[in-house]
Amino acid sequence: MSDPIETAIFDLLTPLAPGKSISPEQAARAADPEGWHRWLSRVRTVSVGLAREGRLVITRHGKPADPNQFKGVYRLRLPLPTDGSLTAAEPAGEP
């Protein structure tokens, strides 16, 4: 994990209880407290990549979102055994 955003995401998520999440802003602030705003698009890009790999879950309204199709406000959390797989082959809401 040499990417500062990836490191920040996992540093923030690892100590949390299962199912707890962070905001993209928290990850950006952890990577760069002064210039965090410019990192928000990078947080989204890194989060999508990690979600596609199954290492992270992107949530909307508390539910896992398809990393290839979500829009709007989102949060990040570690995967739970009950999440199943949300990949390009299995968009959210489809069996």
Secondary structure, 3 states (H helix, E strand, C coil): CCCHHHHHHHHHHCCCCCCCEECHHHHHHHHCCCCHHHHHHHHHHHHHHHHHCCCCEEEECCEECCCCCCCCCCEEECCCHHHCCCCCCCCCCCC
